[in-house]
Amino acid sequence: MENSKGSDQQRVKNIQIAVRAEETLLRAKYPLLNHQNAIGMSILLLSLGGMIASGLGYYYGFIPAWLCIVISTLFASISHELEHDLIHRLYFRKNPLAHNFMMATVWLMRPSVVNPWYRRTIHFNHHKVSGTKEDLEERVLGNGLKFGLLRTIISLDGFLSISLQRKELNKMKLFNYLSFVLQGLPLAHLYIISFYGFLAFHGYDTIAPIAGLSMAYPEWLLEIMSVVNILAVVIILPNALRAFCLHNITAALHYYGDVDSLLKQCQVMNHWILAPINLFCFNFGSTHVIHHLVVSQPFYIRQMIAKPAHKVMKENGIRFNDFKSMLRANRFNKQDIDQANNEELPDIKAA
């Protein structure tokens, strides 16, 4: 085991050296990349402007609802990458006002999640204990669960996830159900009420004529739904789509349970069949493993050096498109399948 770990450590070092060298060459070639704060703020404002423009385009009838949802999802996925960088203090580290402005703005663009200041706590914990039972960030998203109904439901919605897994998650040091729920105030709560209200109203509206139920809605409800319908296209459904894609790809690419080195924490998931999913989470499946190996790199640099990084990662043992890991409950090794199947997992009824 010692030799294996030593070998893993050397391979990790090989990858880190190569990735940092590629970044150095890139920054030397394009000096503009050294203005990291300005780049981060510019990307944020352009993404926010893009979401606002697509929303106004839909509201005034210039673009259809489906196109607005697609465009807004793309910009929301960028805001997630920005939040990720901000959590690691890659922008305006010495300027709290600008830094917290960016933190608040990326939360406004993605109101379905807990606030980014709390997310910093659970994300730092993720890097410390990735692939273990204490990795709250990934376990909330279904990492480590057997592929099936519960994992599918969990991937749809974060609130459902913590509610259905409450019994198991409460065993973790970092998790308290009520505290976790309160970390979403007020944006996540408004999002959840609007999202489920939208689904309930239109679900009833579809079923009522078939079932012979009343469709005499009060005027106040119709007025509320006219606002909710617009919000659904502009921000609610885009974030639901973004979260579905991100949750599934991140829960799939992280290994769980038998992770004993940095080399085994993640895989690269960039198969062509994943292109639609990666599109709506800003190529997360292809580049996230680079972040685990070099955490100080902004997301746009990861995208720019992905090709040479993938080459050196493949040469040093990082796995690519290991789809069977989902059938192993994200175990790295096949021999741990029985252990995964025998572990106590959340019971939907009990949770």
Secondary structure, DSSP 8 states (H G I E B T S, - for coil): -HHHHHHHHHHHHHHHHHHHHHHHHHHHH-GGGG-HHHHHHHHHHHHHHHHHHHHHHHHTTSS-HHHHHHHHHHHHHHHHHHHHHHHTT-S-TT-HHHHHHHHHHHHHH-TTS--HHHHHHHHHHHHHHTTSTT-HHHHHTTTTS-SSHHHHHHHH-HHHHHHHTHHHHTTSTT--HHHHHHTTTTHHHHHHHHHHHHHHHHHHHHHHHHHT------HHHHHHHHHHHHHIIIIIHHHHHHHHHHHHHHHHHB--SS--SGGGSB-B---GGGHHHHHTTTTHHHHHHHHHH-TTS-HHHHHHHHHHHHHHHHHTT--B--GGGGTTTT-SSGGGHHHHHHS----TTT-
